Amino acid sequence: MPPHLSADRPAARSPRHGTVDALLSQTRQLRGEVDAVRREAPEDGSDPEGRWQRALCDLALHQLNDLDEHLGQLRDGPPAVAAEHRGADPGPAVPLPAPGGSLLSRVGSAEWNLLTDEASWSGELYRILGRDPSVPAPTLDELPSLVHDEDRPLLTAMVTDCLVDGKPIDGEFRIVRPGGEVRTVHMMGEPVLDADGSTASMWAVLRDVSELRRSQRTVHETRDSLQRHRQRAQTEHRLAVELQEAVLPPWHGSLRLPRHGPGALDLAARHLPSSIGAPIGGDWYDALELPDGDTLLSVGDLTGHGVTVASGMATLIGALRGMAVAGTEPGTLMGWLNQLLDASVQPALGSAVCCRYRPATRTLSWAQAGHPAPLLYRGETGRVLAAPDGVLLGATSSAAYGQAEVTLEEGDLLLLHTDGLVPRRSGTAAVRELLDLAPRLGGARTAQDCVRMVVEAFGDNAREDDACLLVVRVVS
């Protein structure tokens, strides 16, 4: 325990001005840097992490402002002492400043003389507690009347421990100003002993920490909000992944469709997730043997991310399969999918390619809705199939979708993909890089080997969004 203060304690020596000036300079430089960080945080309030960052910066700036004023007082020395004992002429009433003003207006001192039962308050303490300086300062017995009912036992215990056991006071409590405003003050004090070691008075410094505590509460609240947001995001991500895994075809490696007869296709596919931790998107692929022996091939992308998009993707795939099984041609099928998205409760936009392959004639009928066209590799060259008309799904209810047809040959390779397969490339730039793989793909033995080559070429690069790849090889 620190030693008791003596009534005739010597004056402290002032620190060297050069050292304090250097600390002031460092504090102000740091304050400027923190303020710059704060300005970079999002201000719209929609991002929980942004709100937490701004709250932390506000708290740091609040404390740095206080540190600046503390150091300024340390450099300039104590202010002139005014006669503020009870009974002295208080002079004109000092107007009460707005809460949260300068540090000087938020730190006050007091001394209670136990021998004369007199109290001496600084002008700042009158302002903090909202008291009229013309009214005598409350004695120690009267002090609890200024304190919030719930905090009076705490103040009484701190004062008793100080006066009886010589323990320093270091605690916080709430005071109620005359207008009913509640403020939080931090009190630090010690007993002052007379020559024979008896307690002569109690000295204390009280600081209004209301704004500081409000900033700290904001930090805690925004941190808790951020943690809840992240937990929800993790849960939604897990659900979206599980839903996507349940919807996408379960086969791994190569698949042969139709399973029997001539003109079969060797198929392989891959879903490539985002490499930056982005939520699950609406990219999908599908392959299905139809009752008449044809094969359905499709890839698509629904705008957005998360569970809602994964659910919408499941709806689209289910609808697409159902209409294909019923014999609907790709162009007509796209029109019905467009109507489905347009009428959905949660409107969305999507792109897709839908193909129907007839093994008997090796013909591929296909349609597209605002989606990259399939790439056809023959030998060691590749080209983009000429796309029929088709706008994004859900863009307009009256959209019409064209249909194209191409005859394939044994050994031909089709590559269907979604946007984002080639990182940092889109449109013709992405297509060009995919077509440049033609010599390598032409030497592949299986569709799975082709998928592996594409992934090796583009799969390890930074990918901002997920993507899907479906490779189809005509084998017989």
Secondary structure, 3 states (H helix, E strand, C coil): CCCCEECCCCCCCCCCHHHHHHHHHHHHHHHHHHHHHHHHCCCCCCCHHHHHHHHHHHHHHHHHHHHHHHHHHHHHCCCCCCCCECCCCCCCCCCCCCCCCCHHHHEEEEEEECCCCEEEECHHHHHHHCCCCCCCCCCCCCHHHHECHHHHHHHHHHHHHHHHHCCCEEEEEEEECCCCCEEEEEEEEEEEECCCCCEEEEEEEEEECHHHHHHHHHHHHHHHHHHHHHHHHHHHHHHHHHHHHHHCCCCCCCEEECCCCCCCEEEEEEEECCCCCCCCEEEEEEEEECCCCCEEEEEEEEEEECHHHHHHHHHHHHHHHHHHHCCCCHHHHHHHHHHHHHCCCCCCCEEEEEEEEECCCCEEEEEEECCCCCEEEECCEEEECCCCCCCCECCCCCCCCCCEEEECCCCCEEEEECCCCCCCCCHHHHHHHHHCCHHHHHCCCCHHHHHHHHHHHHCCCCCCCCEEEEEEEECC
